[in-house]
Amino acid sequence: MHQYQCDSGASIAAAYPDTDSATVEYQGKRYDMQIAASASGARYVGGGLEWWTKGAGSGAEGMLLQHEAEGSSGKLIERCTVR
């Protein structure tokens, strides 16, 4: 489990059970997500949200966004870093 600290003060816990999926815990809810196409980094989609990650280890970044019905990224919800 990776712990991310977000700019808002919130935290996100993310696990990557295999190369095609992620489980994201945010504000007391769990989101099971599947890998999706991305230009860079890793992008996971599920539960109306997107979880994008870039980098590894301390300093890795993650962004939580709304996922739009047509498949595009929506509004940024959280910007986070592994500490």
C-alpha distances in whole Angstrom, upper triangle without the diagonal:
4,7,10,13,16,20,21,19,16,12,10,6,6,5,8,9,12,14,16,13,10,9,9,10,13,16,15,15,13,14,14,15,17,17,20,23,22,25,22,18,16,17,16,18,18,19,22,19,18,15,16,14,16,15,13,12,13,15,13,15,14,16,17,20,22,23,27,29,30,27,27,25,26,25,23,21,18,18,15,14,11,13
4,7,10,13,16,18,16,14,10,8,6,5,6,9,12,14,15,16,14,11,10,10,10,12,15,16,16,14,15,15,15,17,17,20,22,21,23,20,16,14,16,15,18,18,20,21,18,17,13,13,11,13,12,10,9,10,11,10,11,11,14,14,18,21,22,26,28,29,26,25,23,24,23,20,18,16,15,11,10,7,10
4,7,10,13,15,13,11,7,6,5,7,9,12,15,17,18,19,17,13,12,10,10,11,13,14,15,14,15,16,17,19,19,22,24,22,24,21,18,16,17,17,19,19,20,21,18,17,13,14,12,14,14,12,10,10,11,10,11,10,13,14,17,20,22,26,28,30,27,26,23,23,22,19,17,14,13,9,8,6,8
4,6,10,11,10,9,6,5,6,8,11,14,17,19,19,20,17,14,13,10,10,10,13,14,15,15,15,17,17,19,19,21,22,21,22,19,16,15,16,16,18,18,19,20,16,15,12,12,11,12,13,12,11,10,9,9,8,7,10,11,15,18,20,24,26,28,25,24,20,21,19,16,14,10,9,6,5,4,7
4,7,8,7,6,5,7,9,11,15,17,21,23,23,23,21,17,16,13,12,11,13,15,16,17,17,20,20,22,22,23,25,23,24,21,18,18,18,18,20,21,21,21,18,17,14,14,13,14,15,14,13,11,10,11,9,9,11,12,15,19,21,25,28,29,27,25,21,21,19,15,13,10,8,5,5,6,7
4,5,5,5,6,7,11,13,16,19,22,24,24,24,21,18,17,13,13,11,12,15,16,17,17,20,19,22,22,23,24,22,23,20,18,18,18,18,19,20,20,19,16,15,13,13,13,14,16,16,16,14,12,12,10,9,9,10,13,16,19,22,25,27,24,22,19,18,16,12,10,6,5,4,6,9,10
4,5,7,9,11,15,16,20,22,26,27,27,27,25,21,20,17,16,14,14,18,19,20,20,23,22,25,24,25,26,23,24,22,20,20,20,20,21,22,22,21,18,17,15,15,15,16,17,18,18,16,13,14,11,11,10,12,14,17,20,23,26,28,26,23,19,18,15,12,10,7,6,6,8,11,12
4,6,9,11,15,17,21,24,27,29,28,28,25,22,21,17,16,12,12,16,17,19,20,23,23,25,26,26,27,25,26,24,22,22,21,21,22,22,21,20,17,17,16,17,17,19,21,21,21,19,17,17,14,13,12,12,14,16,20,22,26,28,26,24,20,18,15,12,9,7,8,9,11,14,14
4,7,10,13,16,20,23,26,28,28,28,26,22,20,17,15,12,11,15,17,18,20,23,23,26,26,27,29,27,28,26,23,23,22,22,23,23,22,22,19,19,17,18,18,20,21,21,20,17,16,17,15,14,14,14,16,19,22,25,28,30,28,26,23,21,18,15,12,9,10,9,11,13,13
4,7,10,13,17,20,23,25,26,26,22,19,17,13,11,8,8,11,13,15,16,19,20,23,24,25,27,25,27,25,22,21,20,20,20,20,19,19,16,17,15,16,17,19,20,20,19,17,16,16,14,13,12,11,14,16,20,23,26,28,26,24,21,19,17,14,11,8,10,9,11,12,13
4,7,10,14,17,20,22,23,23,20,16,14,11,9,7,8,10,12,13,14,17,18,21,21,23,25,24,25,23,20,19,18,18,19,18,18,19,16,16,13,15,14,17,18,17,16,15,14,14,12,11,11,11,14,17,20,23,26,28,25,24,21,20,18,15,12,9,10,8,9,10,11
4,6,10,13,16,19,19,19,16,12,10,7,6,5,8,10,10,10,11,13,14,17,18,20,22,21,23,21,18,16,15,14,15,15,15,16,13,13,10,12,12,15,16,15,15,14,14,13,11,9,10,9,13,15,17,21,24,26,23,22,19,19,17,14,12,9,10,8,9,9,12
4,7,10,13,16,17,17,14,10,8,6,5,7,10,10,11,9,11,12,13,16,17,19,22,21,24,21,18,16,15,14,15,15,16,17,15,14,11,13,12,15,16,14,14,14,15,13,12,11,12,12,15,17,19,23,25,27,24,23,21,21,20,17,15,13,13,11,11,10,12
4,7,10,12,13,13,10,7,6,4,6,9,12,13,12,10,9,10,10,13,13,16,19,18,21,19,15,13,13,11,13,13,14,16,13,12,9,11,10,13,14,13,13,14,15,12,12,10,12,11,14,17,18,21,23,25,22,22,19,20,20,17,16,14,14,11,12,10,13
4,6,9,11,11,9,6,5,7,9,12,16,15,14,11,11,10,10,12,13,16,19,19,22,19,16,13,13,12,14,14,16,18,16,14,11,13,12,14,15,13,13,15,16,14,14,12,15,14,17,19,19,23,25,26,23,23,21,23,23,21,19,17,17,15,15,13,16
4,5,7,8,6,5,6,9,12,15,19,18,16,13,12,10,10,10,10,14,16,17,20,17,14,11,12,10,13,14,16,18,16,14,12,12,11,14,14,12,14,16,17,14,15,13,15,15,18,20,19,23,24,25,22,22,21,23,24,22,21,19,19,17,16,15,18
4,7,8,6,6,8,11,14,17,21,20,18,14,13,10,11,11,12,15,18,19,22,20,17,14,15,13,15,15,17,20,18,17,15,16,15,17,17,16,17,19,21,18,19,17,19,19,21,22,22,25,26,27,23,25,23,26,27,25,24,22,22,20,20,18,21
4,6,6,8,10,13,17,20,23,23,20,17,15,12,11,10,10,14,16,17,20,19,16,13,13,12,15,15,18,21,19,17,15,16,15,17,17,16,17,20,22,18,19,18,20,20,22,23,22,25,25,26,22,24,23,26,27,25,25,24,23,22,21,20,23
4,6,8,12,14,18,21,24,24,22,18,16,13,11,9,8,11,13,14,17,15,13,10,11,10,13,15,19,20,18,16,14,14,13,14,15,14,17,20,21,17,18,16,18,19,20,22,20,23,24,24,20,21,21,24,26,24,24,23,22,21,20,19,23
4,7,11,14,17,20,23,23,20,17,14,11,9,6,5,8,11,13,16,15,13,10,10,8,11,12,16,17,16,14,13,13,13,15,17,17,19,22,22,19,19,17,18,17,19,20,18,20,21,21,17,19,19,22,24,23,23,22,22,21,21,21,24
4,7,10,14,16,20,19,17,13,11,7,6,4,6,9,13,14,17,16,14,10,10,7,9,10,13,15,14,12,11,12,12,15,17,16,18,21,21,18,17,15,16,15,17,18,16,19,20,20,17,18,18,20,22,21,20,20,20,19,20,19,22
4,6,10,13,16,16,14,10,8,6,5,6,8,11,14,15,18,17,14,10,9,7,9,9,12,14,12,10,9,10,11,14,15,15,16,19,19,15,15,12,13,13,15,16,15,19,20,21,18,19,17,19,20,19,18,17,17,16,17,16,19
4,7,10,13,13,10,7,6,5,6,9,11,14,17,18,21,20,17,13,12,9,10,9,11,13,12,11,10,12,13,16,18,17,18,19,20,17,16,13,14,12,15,16,16,19,20,22,19,20,18,20,20,19,17,16,17,16,17,16,19
4,6,10,10,8,6,5,7,8,11,13,15,18,18,21,19,16,13,12,10,10,9,10,12,10,10,8,11,12,15,17,16,17,18,18,15,14,11,11,10,12,14,14,18,20,22,19,19,17,18,18,16,14,13,14,13,14,14,17
4,7,7,6,4,6,9,11,14,16,19,22,21,24,23,20,17,16,13,13,12,12,14,12,12,11,14,14,18,19,19,19,19,19,17,16,13,13,11,14,15,16,20,22,24,22,22,19,19,19,17,14,13,14,13,15,14,17
4,6,5,7,8,11,13,16,18,20,22,22,25,23,20,18,16,14,14,13,12,13,11,12,11,14,15,18,20,20,20,20,19,17,15,12,12,9,12,13,15,19,21,24,21,21,18,17,16,14,11,10,12,12,14,15,17
4,6,9,11,14,16,20,22,23,26,25,28,26,24,22,20,18,17,15,14,15,13,15,14,17,18,22,24,23,23,22,22,20,18,16,15,12,14,15,17,20,22,25,24,23,20,19,17,15,12,11,14,14,16,17,19
4,7,10,13,16,20,22,24,27,27,30,28,26,23,21,19,18,16,14,16,15,17,16,19,20,24,25,25,24,24,24,22,21,18,17,15,17,17,19,22,24,27,25,25,23,22,20,19,15,15,18,17,19,19,20
4,7,10,13,16,19,21,24,24,28,27,24,21,19,16,15,12,10,12,12,14,14,18,19,23,25,24,24,24,24,22,20,17,16,13,15,15,16,19,21,24,22,22,20,20,19,18,15,15,18,17,19,19,22
4,7,10,13,16,18,22,22,26,25,22,19,17,13,13,10,9,12,11,13,12,16,17,21,23,22,22,23,23,21,19,16,16,13,15,15,16,19,20,23,21,22,20,20,20,18,16,16,18,17,19,19,21
4,6,10,13,15,18,19,22,22,19,16,14,10,9,6,6,9,8,10,10,13,15,19,21,21,22,23,23,20,18,15,14,11,13,12,13,16,17,19,17,18,17,17,17,17,14,15,17,17,19,19,22
4,7,10,13,17,18,22,21,18,15,13,9,8,6,7,11,10,11,10,14,15,19,21,21,22,24,24,20,19,16,16,13,15,14,14,17,17,19,17,18,17,18,20,19,17,17,19,19,20,20,23
4,7,9,13,14,18,18,15,12,9,5,5,4,7,10,8,8,8,11,13,16,19,19,21,23,22,19,17,14,14,12,13,13,12,15,15,17,14,15,14,16,18,17,16,17,18,18,19,19,23
4,6,10,12,16,16,14,10,8,5,5,6,10,12,11,9,10,11,13,16,19,19,21,24,23,20,18,16,15,14,15,15,13,15,15,16,13,15,15,17,19,19,19,19,20,20,21,21,25
4,7,9,13,13,11,7,6,4,6,9,13,14,12,10,9,10,11,14,16,17,20,22,22,18,17,14,14,14,14,15,13,16,16,16,13,14,14,17,19,18,19,19,19,19,20,20,24
4,6,10,11,11,8,5,5,6,10,13,13,12,9,10,10,12,14,17,19,22,24,23,19,17,15,14,14,14,14,11,13,14,13,10,11,11,15,17,17,18,19,19,20,21,22,26
4,7,9,10,8,7,8,10,13,17,16,14,11,12,11,13,14,17,19,22,25,23,19,18,16,15,16,15,16,13,14,15,14,10,10,11,15,18,18,20,20,20,21,22,23,27
4,5,7,7,6,9,11,15,18,17,15,11,11,9,10,11,14,17,20,22,20,17,15,14,13,14,14,15,13,15,17,15,11,10,11,14,17,16,18,18,17,18,19,21,24
4,7,9,9,13,15,18,21,20,18,14,14,11,12,11,14,17,21,22,20,17,15,15,14,16,16,18,16,17,19,17,14,12,12,16,18,17,20,20,18,19,20,21,25
4,7,8,12,15,19,22,21,18,14,13,9,9,8,10,14,17,19,17,14,12,12,13,15,16,18,17,19,21,20,16,15,14,17,18,17,19,18,16,17,17,18,22
4,7,10,13,17,20,19,16,13,10,7,6,5,7,10,14,16,14,11,10,9,11,13,14,17,17,19,22,21,17,16,14,17,18,16,18,16,14,14,14,15,18
4,7,10,14,17,17,14,10,8,6,5,7,9,11,14,17,15,12,11,9,11,12,13,16,15,18,20,19,15,15,13,16,18,16,17,16,15,14,15,15,19
4,7,10,14,13,10,7,6,4,7,9,12,14,17,19,18,14,12,10,9,10,10,12,11,14,16,16,12,11,10,13,15,14,15,14,14,14,16,17,20
4,7,10,11,8,6,5,6,9,12,15,16,18,20,19,16,14,11,11,10,10,11,10,13,15,15,12,12,11,14,15,14,15,15,15,15,17,17,21
4,7,7,6,5,7,9,12,15,18,19,22,23,22,19,17,13,12,10,10,9,7,10,11,12,9,10,10,12,14,14,14,15,16,17,19,20,24
4,5,6,7,9,12,15,18,21,22,24,25,24,21,19,15,14,11,11,10,8,11,11,13,11,13,12,13,15,15,15,16,18,18,21,21,25
4,5,8,11,14,17,21,24,24,26,27,26,23,21,17,15,12,11,9,8,11,11,14,13,14,13,13,15,15,14,16,18,19,22,23,26
4,7,10,14,17,20,24,25,27,28,26,23,20,17,14,11,9,6,5,7,8,11,10,11,10,10,11,13,12,14,17,19,22,23,26
4,7,10,13,17,20,21,23,24,22,19,17,13,10,7,6,5,5,8,10,13,11,11,9,9,10,10,9,11,13,15,18,20,23
4,6,10,13,17,18,20,21,20,17,14,10,8,6,5,6,6,9,12,13,10,9,7,9,10,9,10,11,12,13,16,17,21
4,7,10,13,15,17,18,16,13,10,7,6,5,7,9,9,13,16,17,13,13,10,11,12,10,10,10,10,11,13,14,17
4,7,10,12,15,16,14,11,8,5,5,7,8,11,11,15,17,18,14,13,10,12,13,11,12,11,10,10,12,13,17
4,7,9,11,13,11,7,6,4,7,9,11,15,15,18,21,21,18,16,14,16,16,13,14,12,10,9,9,10,14
4,7,10,11,9,6,5,6,9,12,14,18,18,21,24,24,20,18,16,18,18,16,17,14,12,11,10,11,14
4,7,9,7,5,6,9,12,15,18,21,22,25,27,27,24,22,20,22,22,19,20,17,14,12,10,10,13
4,7,7,5,8,10,14,17,20,23,24,27,29,30,26,25,22,24,24,21,21,18,16,13,10,9,11
4,6,6,9,12,16,18,22,25,26,29,32,32,29,28,25,27,26,23,22,19,16,13,10,7,9
4,6,9,12,15,18,22,25,27,30,33,34,30,28,26,27,26,22,21,18,15,12,8,5,6
4,6,10,13,16,19,23,25,28,31,31,28,26,23,24,23,19,19,16,12,9,6,5,6
4,7,11,14,17,20,22,25,28,28,25,23,20,22,21,17,17,14,11,8,6,5,8
4,7,10,13,17,18,22,25,25,22,20,17,18,17,14,14,11,8,6,5,6,10
4,7,10,14,15,18,21,22,19,17,14,15,14,11,11,8,6,5,6,8,12
4,6,10,12,15,18,19,16,14,11,11,11,7,8,6,5,6,9,11,15
4,7,9,13,16,17,15,13,10,10,9,6,5,5,7,8,11,14,17
4,6,9,13,14,12,10,7,6,6,4,5,7,9,11,15,17,20
4,6,10,12,10,9,6,5,5,7,7,10,12,15,18,21,24
4,7,8,7,6,5,5,8,10,11,13,15,17,20,23,26
4,6,5,5,6,6,9,12,13,16,18,21,24,26,29
4,5,7,9,9,13,15,17,20,22,24,27,29,32
4,6,9,10,14,17,18,21,23,25,28,30,34
4,7,9,13,15,17,19,20,22,25,27,30
4,6,10,12,15,17,18,20,23,25,29
4,7,8,11,13,14,17,20,22,25
4,7,9,12,14,17,20,23,26
4,6,9,11,15,18,21,24
4,6,8,11,15,18,20
4,7,10,14,17,19
4,6,10,13,15
4,7,11,13
4,7,9
4,6
4
